[in-house]
Amino acid sequence: MPSDNKIEASLNTAPAPKAADKILDVAFDLFYREGIRAIGVDEIVRRAGV
């Protein structure tokens, strides 16, 4: 009978960052470097890769 190692496999892999977390990180960085009025949502999403 083969064992089911789904739990073991899930414990050995790091979770991918959530899209919302990545967007917030990129937005914070861009706003800091270029100013809040110089950056649009399209640019944030493009640079975040989501």
ZISUL-V334540 format. One record per backbone hydrogen bond with DSSP energy under -0.5 kcal/mol. NH is the residue of the N-H (numbers start at 1). CO is the residue of the C=O. E is the energy in kcal/mol with one decimal. If there is no record, write none. Layout:
# ZISUL-V334540
nh co e
NH CO E
NH CO E
This chain:
# ZISUL-V334540
nh co e
5 3 -0.7
9 5 -2.6
10 6 -2.2
11 7 -1.5
12 8 -1.1
13 9 -0.5
22 18 -2.1
23 19 -2.7
24 20 -2.3
25 21 -2.2
26 22 -2.5
27 23 -2.8
28 24 -2.5
29 25 -2.1
30 26 -2.8
31 27 -2.9
32 28 -2.2
33 29 -2.3
34 30 -3.1
35 30 -0.6
35 31 -1.5
38 35 -0.9
39 35 -0.5
44 40 -1.9
45 41 -2.6
46 42 -2.3
47 43 -2.4
48 44 -2.0
49 45 -1.3
50 45 -1.5
